[in-house]
Amino acid sequence: MTKSILIVDDDREFARSLAEQLSLHEGMEVLAASTGREALDAMQQRHFDAAFISLDLTGMDGRELCRLVRREGFFRPVVILASGDSEADQILALDAGANDYITKPFTLGILLARLRAHLRQHDLSEDAVIRMGPFVLVSAEKLLVGSDGKQIRLTDKETRLLKYLYRTRGRAVSQSRLLKEVWGYRSDIETHTIESHVFRLRQKIGQDRMATPLIVTEKDGYRLAS
């Protein structure tokens, strides 16, 4: 699944270079903004899975921007990038809502590893907001939101089913595994529970009208389209 990353830094050359390096990695789309206002506007217009925010922004510093995006409902990972590593700055950044604090200079490998760790942690959380195909899954509210803004109300099991399929990153999941992980049943129980839920969910999202199906049936079970 493609991850959309926002970089906010008033050092345009640094932001451009970092965006280019991240974009070279498969599954990443990166947008750079140079001010807090640009970042807020971008977040109003599109979905982001994580944000890197410079501490020393002109006009609105990174801590203030972090507080604002949290207040606006952005609960995905936020990493503060800073030139200094004082304890006070780190405490204030984390208290403002940041998930992490990384000092410059840093290696791309470390940055990517910490980003992946935060994304994994977020995807496992109960309030995860996950992009899948043309939809965004809002776990806490049990909603699928289409690209046209249409909201589809999900049951608890439908939400858990989609989240589990998402976590397997495009690999087929057997029915016995889904019964165990989503329903809590023993794998030796014979049931049409999975088929019934998948059928109803496909009807609910209008999969028969979609150019690319969201839920794909495989010989070994089900997977989400990549």
C-alpha positions as CSV (number, residue, x, y, z in Angstrom):
1,M,0.0,0.0,0.0
2,T,1.3,3.4,-0.9
3,K,2.1,5.8,2.0
4,S,1.7,9.5,1.5
5,I,4.3,11.5,3.5
6,L,4.4,15.2,4.2
7,I,7.7,17.1,4.8
8,V,7.5,20.6,6.4
9,D,10.8,22.5,6.4
10,D,11.6,26.1,5.3
11,D,15.0,24.9,4.1
12,R,13.7,24.2,0.6
13,E,16.8,22.4,-0.6
14,F,16.8,20.1,2.4
15,A,13.1,19.4,2.0
16,R,13.5,18.7,-1.8
17,S,16.5,16.4,-1.3
18,L,14.7,14.4,1.5
19,A,11.6,14.2,-0.6
20,E,13.5,12.8,-3.6
21,Q,15.3,10.2,-1.4
22,L,12.1,9.0,0.2
23,S,10.3,8.9,-3.2
24,L,12.9,6.4,-4.4
25,H,11.6,3.9,-2.0
26,E,8.7,1.8,-3.4
27,G,5.3,2.6,-1.9
28,M,6.0,6.2,-0.9
29,E,4.6,9.5,-2.2
30,V,6.1,12.6,-0.8
31,L,5.0,16.2,-0.7
32,A,7.1,19.1,0.7
33,A,5.8,22.3,2.3
34,S,8.0,25.2,3.4
35,T,5.6,26.9,5.9
36,G,3.1,25.8,8.5
37,R,0.3,27.5,6.5
38,E,1.2,25.5,3.4
39,A,1.3,22.3,5.5
40,L,-2.2,23.0,7.0
41,D,-3.6,23.7,3.5
42,A,-2.1,20.5,2.1
43,M,-3.6,18.5,5.0
44,Q,-7.0,20.0,4.3
45,Q,-6.8,18.9,0.6
46,R,-5.4,15.4,0.8
47,H,-4.7,12.4,3.0
48,F,-1.2,11.9,4.6
49,D,0.0,8.8,6.5
50,A,2.8,10.6,8.4
51,A,4.5,14.0,8.6
52,F,8.1,15.2,9.2
53,I,8.0,18.7,10.7
54,S,11.1,20.9,11.2
55,L,11.3,22.4,14.7
56,D,12.7,25.7,13.4
57,L,10.0,26.8,11.0
58,T,9.8,30.5,10.2
59,G,6.6,32.2,11.5
60,M,5.1,29.1,13.1
61,D,7.5,26.7,14.8
62,G,7.2,22.9,14.6
63,R,5.7,22.5,18.0
64,E,3.0,25.0,17.3
65,L,2.2,23.3,14.0
66,C,2.1,19.9,15.7
67,R,-0.4,21.1,18.2
68,L,-2.5,22.6,15.5
69,V,-2.6,19.5,13.3
70,R,-3.5,17.4,16.4
71,R,-6.3,19.8,17.2
72,E,-7.5,19.5,13.6
73,G,-7.8,15.7,14.0
74,F,-4.5,14.5,12.4
75,F,-3.6,11.5,14.6
76,R,-1.1,9.8,12.3
77,P,2.6,9.8,13.1
78,V,4.4,13.1,13.4
79,V,8.2,13.2,13.7
80,I,10.0,16.5,14.6
81,L,13.3,17.1,12.8
82,A,15.6,19.5,14.7
83,S,19.2,20.8,14.5
84,G,19.6,20.7,18.3
85,D,19.1,17.9,20.8
86,S,18.4,19.7,24.1
87,E,16.3,17.8,26.6
88,A,13.9,20.8,26.9
89,D,13.2,20.9,23.1
90,Q,12.6,17.2,23.0
91,I,10.2,17.3,26.0
92,L,8.3,20.3,24.5
93,A,8.0,18.6,21.1
94,L,6.7,15.3,22.5
95,D,4.3,17.2,24.8
96,A,3.0,19.1,21.7
97,G,1.9,15.7,20.3
98,A,4.9,14.5,18.3
99,N,5.6,10.8,18.2
100,D,9.3,11.2,17.8
101,Y,12.2,13.7,17.7
102,I,15.2,13.2,15.4
103,T,18.2,15.5,15.3
104,K,20.0,16.6,12.1
105,P,22.1,15.3,10.5
106,F,20.6,11.8,10.4
107,T,21.0,8.8,8.0
108,L,18.2,7.9,5.7
109,G,18.2,4.4,7.0
110,I,17.5,5.4,10.5
111,L,14.8,7.8,9.4
112,L,13.1,5.1,7.3
113,A,13.3,2.5,10.1
114,R,11.7,4.8,12.6
115,L,9.1,5.9,10.2
116,R,8.2,2.3,9.4
117,A,8.0,1.5,13.2
118,H,5.6,4.4,13.8
119,L,3.4,3.5,10.8
120,R,3.2,-0.1,12.1
121,Q,2.3,1.1,15.6
122,H,-0.4,3.4,14.2
123,D,-1.9,0.7,11.9
124,L,-2.3,-1.6,14.9
125,S,-4.0,1.1,17.1
126,E,-7.8,1.1,17.6
127,D,-8.1,4.7,16.2
128,A,-6.0,4.0,13.0
129,V,-7.0,5.8,9.8
130,I,-5.9,3.6,6.9
131,R,-6.0,4.2,3.2
132,M,-7.0,1.2,1.1
133,G,-7.8,1.5,-2.6
134,P,-10.2,4.3,-3.2
135,F,-11.3,4.4,0.5
136,V,-10.0,5.6,3.8
137,L,-10.9,3.3,6.8
138,V,-11.6,5.3,10.0
139,S,-11.3,2.5,12.5
140,A,-12.6,4.3,15.6
141,E,-15.8,5.3,13.8
142,K,-16.2,2.1,11.8
143,L,-16.4,4.0,8.6
144,L,-15.2,3.6,5.0
145,V,-14.9,7.0,3.3
146,G,-14.8,7.0,-0.5
147,S,-12.8,9.5,-2.6
148,D,-16.1,11.3,-3.3
149,G,-16.7,11.8,0.4
150,K,-19.4,9.1,0.7
151,Q,-19.4,7.4,4.1
152,I,-20.1,3.7,4.4
153,R,-21.0,2.4,7.9
154,L,-19.3,-0.8,8.9
155,T,-20.0,-3.4,11.5
156,D,-17.3,-4.2,14.1
157,K,-16.4,-7.5,12.3
158,E,-16.2,-5.8,8.9
159,T,-13.8,-3.2,10.4
160,R,-11.7,-5.9,12.0
161,L,-11.7,-7.9,8.8
162,L,-10.4,-5.0,6.7
163,K,-7.8,-4.1,9.2
164,Y,-6.5,-7.6,9.4
165,L,-6.3,-8.0,5.6
166,Y,-4.5,-4.6,5.5
167,R,-1.9,-5.8,8.0
168,T,-1.0,-8.8,5.8
169,R,0.3,-6.3,3.1
170,G,-1.4,-7.9,0.1
171,R,-0.8,-11.6,1.0
172,A,-3.7,-14.0,0.9
173,V,-5.1,-14.9,4.3
174,S,-6.8,-18.3,4.8
175,Q,-10.3,-18.6,6.1
176,S,-9.1,-20.5,9.1
177,R,-6.7,-17.8,10.0
178,L,-9.4,-15.1,9.6
179,L,-11.7,-17.1,11.8
180,K,-9.1,-17.3,14.5
181,E,-7.8,-13.7,14.3
182,V,-11.0,-11.8,13.6
183,W,-13.7,-14.0,15.1
184,G,-11.8,-15.9,17.7
185,Y,-13.1,-19.3,16.5
186,R,-11.0,-22.5,16.4
187,S,-9.7,-23.2,12.9
188,D,-11.3,-26.7,12.9
189,I,-14.9,-25.2,13.0
190,E,-16.7,-25.5,9.6
191,T,-18.6,-22.3,8.9
192,H,-19.7,-20.0,6.1
193,T,-19.1,-17.0,8.3
194,I,-16.3,-15.6,6.2
195,E,-18.0,-16.0,2.9
196,S,-21.2,-14.3,4.2
197,H,-19.3,-11.3,5.6
198,V,-17.2,-10.8,2.5
199,F,-20.2,-11.1,0.3
200,R,-22.1,-8.5,2.3
201,L,-19.1,-6.2,2.5
202,R,-18.6,-6.3,-1.2
203,Q,-22.2,-5.4,-1.8
204,K,-22.0,-2.6,0.7
205,I,-19.0,-0.9,-1.0
206,G,-20.3,-1.6,-4.5
207,Q,-17.3,-3.7,-5.5
208,D,-19.1,-5.0,-8.6
209,R,-18.9,-1.4,-10.0
210,M,-15.3,-0.8,-9.1
211,A,-12.6,-0.9,-11.8
212,T,-10.2,-2.7,-9.3
213,P,-11.8,-4.8,-6.6
214,L,-10.9,-4.0,-3.0
215,I,-11.2,-7.6,-1.7
216,V,-9.7,-10.3,-3.9
217,T,-10.6,-14.0,-3.6
218,E,-7.6,-16.3,-3.8
219,K,-7.2,-20.1,-3.7
220,D,-5.8,-19.7,-0.2
221,G,-8.3,-17.2,1.1
222,Y,-8.7,-13.4,0.7
223,R,-6.4,-10.4,0.3
224,L,-6.7,-6.7,-0.3
225,A,-5.9,-5.4,-3.7
226,S,-2.4,-3.8,-3.8
